[in-house]
């Protein structure tokens, strides 16, 4: 699943090492996630979002319905209740 982590990290003027330190992970893990080598765990995704001062939804790119479905599967895999609860909220007209 594509993500905005590199763009968001650079906007904050963080190195991969800085982000790794803030998320208690490794530079190699941050690099792999940024380069779409693997999807982050829910825990790591929330730590990255917090470090970058964004919502977890904001770090993932959802261009197509397929991307949205991939994000839903990722959330189901990690029991992403926060996202699922927001999805179920009625829209305000």
TAWO-V376774 format. One record per backbone hydrogen bond with DSSP energy under -1.0 kcal/mol. CO is the residue of the C=O (numbers start at 1). NH is the residue of the N-H. E is the energy in kcal/mol with one decimal. If there is no record, write none. Layout:
BEGIN
co->[CO CO]
nh->[NH NH]
e->[E E]
END
This chain:
BEGIN
co->[2 4 5 6 7 8 9 10 15 16 17 18 19 20 26 27 28 29 30 31 32 33 41 42 43 44 45 46 47 48 49 50 55 56 57 59 64 65 66 67 68 69 70 71 72 73 74 75 76 79 80 81 82 83 84]
nh->[61 8 9 10 11 12 14 13 19 20 21 22 23 25 30 31 32 33 34 35 37 36 45 46 47 48 49 50 51 52 54 53 58 59 60 4 68 69 70 71 72 73 74 75 76 77 78 80 79 81 84 85 86 87 88]
e->[-2.1 -2.9 -3.2 -2.6 -1.9 -1.3 -2.4 -1.2 -2.3 -2.5 -2.4 -2.3 -1.6 -2.6 -2.2 -2.7 -2.4 -2.4 -2.9 -2.0 -3.2 -1.8 -2.8 -2.5 -2.1 -2.8 -2.6 -2.4 -2.5 -2.2 -2.6 -1.1 -1.1 -1.2 -1.0 -3.0 -2.2 -2.4 -2.4 -2.3 -2.4 -2.5 -2.4 -2.6 -2.6 -2.8 -1.9 -3.3 -1.1 -2.4 -2.2 -3.0 -1.9 -2.2 -1.3]
END
